Amino acid sequence: MIISALVAAGFLLAACGAAATPTAVPPSGAVASDTPVANGPGSTATMLPEPSATEAPQPTATEASMPTATPLPTAPPQPTATQKPAVTGERISFAAGATSAAVEGNLAAQGMQRYVLGVMAGQLMEVSVDPQDKVQLVVYGADGNVLKSGMGGAAFFRGTVPSTQDYIVEVKAGSEAVSYTLNVIIPLRISFAAGATSAVITGQLAAAQTQHYVLNIEEGQLLEVGVSPQESVRLVIYGADGTVLKSGMGGGAFFRGTVPSTQDYIVDVGPGTGAVSFTMDVIIPVRISFAAGATSASVEGHLSAHQTQYYVLGAAGGQTMEVNASPEGKVRLIIYGVDGTVLMSGMGEGASFSGTLPSGQDYIVAVQAGPEAVNCSLEVSIQ
């Protein structure tokens, strides 16, 4: 009886001891105490402390820095230095071999039409809208560089673009609806071979087509342009500043004269009445200058087979000029004035000239090689 009572008392004491020390159960979503948690790249694992029975588990610094299972929304990608926003608008394309394009359109009152075209750095671009007094013209690069703001002035732009990129052309109507024609010209730049004083360009024109060229000339240089067949084409020459050297209104497809200022000059070749193939010769002679007090000068050079090198010098009427080109028999000599007076035609007259000048003007001296390349020299004296 006594033994049974003692056994029962033992069971009661054991049950009371178990209730006094409860086992902690991790709250939902908590990390087990033996699981390492990373603070970020390069961090070391940290053991989370086990929460006590009387204190609710508090988030530690490690827990607060843990990423959640759902990623946060990110901002849309922004353009970088090499990623520019797309340019929208009707793209202008030139026909194969063409140097211009025309686009027709209609605008409602206060309406606007945007065009896009790619232009290379250093190219001359001319943009005009007809009628100029009914619309506003804005021209700017995809990089935001404004070439024409549209604030005042005619609907016209001519200039050299600063960088290779797309350029945007906007045509805006005023208070009235308008039909318009947009003309864009990007002339082909004429370049001379190293050391050369001339260039020859060949081309073909469709009916009503005009081909545009451009070349840079320094103030005081003599320019000669001739297009053949002259009766089937018309020639227009003007500076980037608008100075007209040849209007194209009569006078044949030929020009010779001294340019008034240093700038780009545009040369337009258009057809007469129909399609035509043409050849254009462009000459910018090297000016011969005498040293102070000297009465003669000499020039040396190299000519390819059939190549012609052009020189120019000013002289007064009544002066005696002597010119000798060598080697004799390998080159021929041509001399004529700016006014067209021929002193030596080069037709079987050798390579020497001596005579009295009929008038004061610039005289062109041309040395032409035969069928073989040759090193040559030119001596000029004026008394």
C-alpha positions as CSV (number, residue, x, y, z in Angstrom):
1,M,0.0,0.0,0.0
2,I,2.8,2.4,1.0
3,I,4.8,1.4,-2.1
4,S,1.8,2.1,-4.4
5,A,1.4,5.5,-2.9
6,L,5.0,6.4,-3.5
7,V,4.9,5.3,-7.1
8,A,1.8,7.4,-7.8
9,A,3.5,10.4,-6.2
10,G,6.5,10.0,-8.5
11,F,4.3,10.0,-11.6
12,L,2.6,13.3,-10.4
13,L,6.0,15.0,-9.9
14,A,7.2,14.0,-13.3
15,A,4.1,15.4,-15.0
16,C,4.4,18.7,-13.2
17,G,8.1,19.0,-14.3
18,A,7.3,18.5,-17.9
19,A,4.7,21.3,-17.9
20,A,7.1,23.8,-16.4
21,T,9.6,23.6,-19.3
22,P,7.7,23.8,-22.6
23,T,9.5,23.3,-25.9
24,A,9.6,26.4,-28.3
25,V,8.0,25.9,-31.7
26,P,9.3,28.1,-34.5
27,P,6.7,30.6,-35.8
28,S,5.4,30.2,-39.3
29,G,8.0,31.5,-41.8
30,A,10.9,31.6,-39.3
31,V,14.3,30.2,-40.2
32,A,15.5,27.2,-38.2
33,S,18.3,28.2,-35.8
34,D,20.9,26.0,-37.5
35,T,20.3,27.5,-41.0
36,P,23.0,30.0,-42.2
37,V,21.7,33.3,-43.7
38,A,23.8,35.4,-46.1
39,N,23.9,39.2,-45.7
40,G,25.0,39.6,-49.4
41,P,27.9,38.9,-51.7
42,G,31.0,38.3,-49.8
43,S,29.3,38.1,-46.4
44,T,29.8,35.2,-43.9
45,A,27.0,33.0,-42.6
46,T,25.3,34.0,-39.3
47,M,23.5,31.7,-36.9
48,L,20.1,33.0,-35.9
49,P,19.5,32.8,-32.1
50,E,16.7,30.5,-30.9
51,P,13.8,32.5,-29.4
52,S,13.0,32.1,-25.8
53,A,9.7,30.8,-24.4
54,T,8.7,34.2,-22.9
55,E,9.9,36.5,-25.6
56,A,8.5,36.8,-29.2
57,P,11.2,36.4,-31.8
58,Q,12.5,39.8,-33.1
59,P,13.9,40.2,-36.6
60,T,17.7,40.5,-36.5
61,A,19.8,42.7,-38.8
62,T,20.5,39.6,-40.8
63,E,16.9,38.8,-41.4
64,A,16.0,42.4,-42.3
65,S,18.5,42.4,-45.2
66,M,17.3,39.2,-46.7
67,P,15.7,39.5,-50.1
68,T,12.0,38.5,-50.4
69,A,10.8,35.8,-52.6
70,T,9.1,38.2,-55.0
71,P,11.4,40.7,-56.8
72,L,10.7,44.4,-56.6
73,P,9.5,46.1,-59.8
74,T,12.4,47.8,-61.7
75,A,12.4,51.1,-63.6
76,P,12.2,50.9,-67.4
77,P,15.7,51.0,-69.0
78,Q,17.0,54.5,-69.7
79,P,19.0,55.4,-72.9
80,T,22.7,55.3,-72.5
81,A,25.4,57.2,-74.3
82,T,25.4,54.6,-77.1
83,Q,21.6,54.0,-77.0
84,K,19.6,56.9,-78.5
85,P,15.8,57.1,-78.6
86,A,14.3,55.9,-81.8
87,V,13.5,58.7,-84.3
88,T,10.0,58.5,-85.8
89,G,8.9,60.1,-89.0
90,E,8.7,59.5,-92.7
91,R,12.2,58.5,-94.0
92,I,13.5,60.3,-97.1
93,S,15.5,58.2,-99.4
94,F,17.3,59.3,-102.6
95,A,17.1,57.2,-105.8
96,A,20.3,55.4,-106.7
97,G,23.0,57.9,-107.8
98,A,20.7,60.9,-107.1
99,T,21.7,63.9,-105.0
100,S,18.2,65.2,-104.3
101,A,14.7,64.2,-103.4
102,A,11.3,65.9,-103.5
103,V,8.3,65.0,-101.3
104,E,4.8,66.4,-101.6
105,G,2.3,66.7,-98.7
106,N,-0.8,68.3,-97.3
107,L,-1.2,69.8,-93.9
108,A,-4.3,70.9,-92.0
109,A,-4.2,74.2,-90.2
110,Q,-1.6,74.1,-87.4
111,G,-0.7,70.6,-88.7
112,M,2.9,69.2,-88.7
113,Q,4.7,66.5,-90.7
114,R,8.0,65.0,-89.7
115,Y,10.7,63.5,-92.0
116,V,13.9,61.7,-91.2
117,L,17.1,61.3,-93.3
118,G,20.6,60.2,-92.6
119,V,23.5,62.6,-93.4
120,M,27.2,62.2,-92.9
121,A,29.4,64.7,-91.0
122,G,30.7,67.4,-93.3
123,Q,28.1,67.0,-96.0
124,L,26.3,70.1,-97.2
125,M,22.5,69.8,-96.9
126,E,20.0,72.2,-98.5
127,V,16.3,72.0,-97.5
128,S,13.5,74.1,-98.9
129,V,9.7,74.1,-98.8
130,D,7.4,75.6,-101.4
131,P,5.4,77.8,-100.7
132,Q,7.9,79.3,-98.2
133,D,5.6,81.8,-96.8
134,K,2.9,79.3,-95.8
135,V,4.9,76.9,-93.6
136,Q,7.5,76.8,-90.9
137,L,10.6,74.7,-91.2
138,V,12.5,73.1,-88.3
139,V,15.7,71.0,-88.8
140,Y,17.6,69.3,-85.9
141,G,19.7,66.2,-85.3
142,A,18.7,63.1,-83.4
143,D,21.1,64.2,-80.7
144,G,19.1,67.4,-80.2
145,N,21.4,69.7,-82.1
146,V,19.2,72.4,-83.7
147,L,20.2,73.5,-87.2
148,K,17.1,75.6,-87.9
149,S,14.7,76.5,-85.1
150,G,11.8,77.7,-87.3
151,M,11.5,80.9,-85.4
152,G,11.3,83.5,-88.2
153,G,12.9,83.5,-91.7
154,A,11.9,81.6,-94.8
155,A,11.3,77.8,-94.9
156,F,14.8,77.3,-96.1
157,F,18.1,75.8,-94.7
158,R,21.5,75.4,-96.2
159,G,24.6,74.4,-94.2
160,T,27.2,71.7,-93.4
161,V,26.0,69.1,-90.8
162,P,28.3,68.7,-87.8
163,S,28.0,64.9,-87.2
164,T,26.9,61.7,-88.8
165,Q,23.4,60.8,-87.7
166,D,19.7,61.0,-88.5
167,Y,18.4,64.5,-89.0
168,I,14.8,65.4,-88.5
169,V,12.9,67.9,-90.8
170,E,9.6,69.2,-89.6
171,V,7.1,71.1,-91.8
172,K,4.5,73.0,-89.8
173,A,1.4,74.8,-91.2
174,G,0.2,78.1,-90.1
175,S,-3.4,79.1,-89.6
176,E,-4.5,77.7,-92.9
177,A,-4.3,74.3,-94.5
178,V,-1.6,74.0,-97.2
179,S,-0.3,71.8,-99.9
180,Y,3.5,71.8,-100.1
181,T,6.6,70.4,-101.8
182,L,9.7,69.6,-99.7
183,N,13.0,69.6,-101.6
184,V,16.2,68.1,-100.0
185,I,19.6,68.4,-101.7
186,I,22.9,66.7,-100.5
187,P,25.5,67.5,-103.2
188,L,28.3,65.1,-104.1
189,R,31.6,66.6,-103.0
190,I,34.2,67.0,-105.7
191,S,37.7,66.0,-104.7
192,F,40.9,66.4,-106.7
193,A,43.6,63.7,-106.7
194,A,46.7,64.5,-104.6
195,G,48.6,67.3,-106.4
196,A,46.0,67.6,-109.2
197,T,44.5,70.8,-110.3
198,S,41.5,69.4,-112.1
199,A,38.8,66.7,-112.0
200,V,36.5,65.1,-114.6
201,I,33.0,63.9,-113.6
202,T,30.7,61.9,-115.9
203,G,27.1,61.3,-115.3
204,Q,23.6,60.8,-116.8
205,L,20.5,62.9,-116.3
206,A,16.9,61.9,-116.7
207,A,14.5,64.4,-118.1
208,A,13.9,67.2,-115.6
209,Q,16.6,65.8,-113.2
210,T,19.4,67.9,-111.8
211,Q,22.7,66.6,-110.4
212,H,24.3,68.6,-107.6
213,Y,28.0,68.9,-106.7
214,V,30.0,70.9,-104.2
215,L,33.6,71.9,-103.8
216,N,35.5,74.2,-101.4
217,I,37.4,77.1,-103.0
218,E,39.6,79.8,-101.4
219,E,39.1,83.5,-102.0
220,G,40.9,84.7,-105.1
221,Q,41.2,81.3,-106.7
222,L,40.3,80.9,-110.4
223,L,37.5,78.4,-111.1
224,E,36.7,77.0,-114.5
225,V,33.8,74.6,-115.1
226,G,32.8,73.3,-118.5
227,V,30.1,70.7,-119.2
228,S,29.6,68.9,-122.5
229,P,27.5,68.7,-124.6
230,Q,26.9,72.3,-123.8
231,E,23.7,72.7,-125.9
232,S,22.0,69.8,-124.0
233,V,22.6,70.9,-120.4
234,R,22.4,74.0,-118.2
235,L,24.9,75.0,-115.5
236,V,24.3,76.8,-112.3
237,I,27.0,77.8,-109.8
238,Y,26.4,79.6,-106.4
239,G,28.1,79.9,-103.0
240,A,26.8,78.4,-99.8
241,D,26.1,82.1,-98.8
242,G,23.8,82.5,-101.8
243,T,26.3,84.4,-104.0
244,V,25.4,83.5,-107.6
245,L,28.4,83.0,-110.0
246,K,26.3,81.6,-112.8
247,S,22.5,81.6,-112.9
248,G,21.9,79.1,-115.6
249,M,19.9,81.6,-117.6
250,G,21.7,81.4,-121.0
251,G,25.4,81.7,-121.6
252,G,26.1,78.0,-122.2
253,A,27.3,75.4,-119.8
254,F,30.6,77.1,-119.1
255,F,32.0,79.3,-116.4
256,R,35.4,80.9,-115.7
257,G,36.1,83.4,-113.0
258,T,37.7,84.3,-109.7
259,V,35.6,83.4,-106.6
260,P,34.9,86.3,-104.2
261,S,35.2,84.4,-100.9
262,T,36.4,81.2,-99.2
263,Q,33.5,78.8,-98.9
264,D,31.7,75.9,-100.5
265,Y,30.4,76.4,-104.0
266,I,27.5,74.4,-105.4
267,V,27.6,73.3,-109.0
268,D,24.2,72.2,-110.5
269,V,24.0,70.3,-113.8
270,G,20.5,70.0,-115.3
271,P,19.2,68.7,-118.6
272,G,18.0,70.9,-121.4
273,T,15.0,69.2,-122.9
274,G,15.5,65.5,-122.2
275,A,17.7,62.8,-120.8
276,V,21.4,63.2,-121.5
277,S,24.8,61.8,-120.7
278,F,27.4,64.5,-119.8
279,T,31.0,65.1,-118.9
280,M,32.0,68.0,-116.6
281,D,35.6,69.4,-116.3
282,V,36.4,71.3,-113.1
283,I,39.7,73.2,-113.0
284,I,41.3,75.2,-110.1
285,P,44.8,76.3,-111.3
286,V,47.7,76.8,-109.0
287,R,48.6,80.4,-108.8
288,I,52.3,81.2,-109.7
289,S,53.8,84.0,-107.6
290,F,57.1,85.7,-108.1
291,A,59.4,86.5,-105.2
292,A,59.7,90.1,-104.2
293,G,61.7,91.9,-107.0
294,A,61.9,88.8,-109.2
295,T,60.8,88.6,-112.8
296,S,60.7,84.8,-113.1
297,A,59.6,81.7,-111.3
298,S,59.9,77.9,-111.9
299,V,57.6,75.0,-111.0
300,E,58.4,71.3,-111.0
301,G,56.0,68.4,-111.0
302,H,55.0,64.9,-112.2
303,L,52.3,64.2,-114.8
304,S,50.6,60.9,-115.4
305,A,50.0,59.8,-119.0
306,H,47.7,62.4,-120.7
307,Q,47.3,64.4,-117.4
308,T,47.1,68.2,-117.6
309,Q,48.4,70.5,-114.8
310,Y,47.0,74.0,-114.7
311,Y,48.7,77.2,-113.4
312,V,47.6,80.8,-113.4
313,L,49.4,84.2,-113.1
314,G,48.4,87.8,-113.5
315,A,50.2,90.1,-115.9
316,A,49.7,93.6,-117.4
317,G,48.9,94.3,-121.0
318,G,52.0,95.1,-123.1
319,Q,54.4,93.0,-120.9
320,T,56.5,90.3,-122.5
321,M,55.9,86.8,-121.2
322,E,58.2,83.8,-121.8
323,V,57.1,80.3,-120.9
324,N,59.2,77.1,-121.3
325,A,58.1,73.6,-120.4
326,S,60.4,70.6,-120.4
327,P,61.2,67.9,-121.4
328,E,60.6,69.1,-124.9
329,G,58.8,66.5,-127.0
330,K,57.2,64.9,-123.9
331,V,54.8,67.7,-123.0
332,R,52.8,70.3,-124.8
333,L,51.9,73.8,-123.7
334,I,48.6,75.7,-123.7
335,I,48.2,79.4,-122.8
336,Y,45.0,81.4,-122.7
337,G,43.5,84.4,-120.9
338,V,40.5,84.4,-118.6
339,D,38.7,86.3,-121.3
340,G,39.3,83.4,-123.7
341,T,42.1,84.9,-125.7
342,V,44.3,82.0,-126.9
343,L,48.1,82.7,-126.9
344,M,49.1,79.1,-127.5
345,S,46.7,76.2,-128.4
346,G,49.0,73.3,-127.9
347,M,48.4,72.0,-131.4
348,G,51.9,71.2,-132.7
349,E,53.5,74.4,-131.4
350,G,56.1,72.8,-129.1
351,A,56.5,73.6,-125.4
352,S,57.8,77.2,-125.5
353,F,56.1,80.6,-125.8
354,S,57.3,84.2,-126.1
355,G,55.1,87.2,-126.8
356,T,53.6,90.5,-125.8
357,L,50.4,90.2,-123.7
358,P,47.4,91.8,-125.3
359,S,45.7,92.9,-122.1
360,G,46.0,92.9,-118.3
361,Q,44.3,89.9,-116.8
362,D,44.9,86.4,-115.4
363,Y,46.5,84.0,-117.9
364,I,46.2,80.2,-117.6
365,V,49.2,78.0,-118.4
366,A,48.5,74.3,-119.0
367,V,51.2,71.6,-119.3
368,Q,49.9,68.3,-120.7
369,A,51.7,65.0,-120.8
370,G,51.7,62.7,-123.8
371,P,51.0,58.9,-123.7
372,E,53.7,58.4,-121.0
373,A,54.1,59.7,-117.4
374,V,56.8,62.3,-117.1
375,N,58.6,64.5,-114.6
376,C,58.4,68.1,-115.9
377,S,59.4,71.6,-115.1
378,L,57.9,75.0,-116.1
379,E,59.7,78.3,-116.2
380,V,57.9,81.6,-116.5
381,S,59.3,85.1,-116.9
382,I,57.6,88.4,-117.3
383,Q,59.5,91.6,-118.4
